[in-house]
């Protein structure tokens, strides 16, 4: 039986604490184990550095808060990633989710992006979430949508 081809390029998995994103992570880990690939688990926090928020908090406090929320979400993935035969890297970005997801994919020269069909966005009833839809159209690599 032929050995699977080793893949040096990472798989990006955006996590937003939705059930759909955890399904995508499970799928990506199983794929990565078979292909000997790395998984980059990505959380994108919205940029809340508005004039009104900055009236009450410093830019550094706002950034620390956003990074703290991102870390909490990424820490929840430990249940799925611990004791797996795959390299996992966690990344937090602040900005517009579809833009940051595509930016990270370019930065890391990703093999692919694996993401849930819907997230925790304001429109939950759509067939395909707006972030997933945006990434499909802007991604520099193949995108797999996991229901």
Buried (B, 14 or more C-beta within 10 A) or exposed (E): EEEEEEBEBBBBBBBBBBEBBBBBBBBBBEBBBEBBBBBBBBBBBEBBEEEEEEEEBEEEEBBEBBBEBBBEBBEEBEEBBEEEEBEBEBBBBBBBBBBBBBBBBEBBEBBBBBBBBBBBBEEEEEEEBBBBBBBBEBBEBEBBBBE
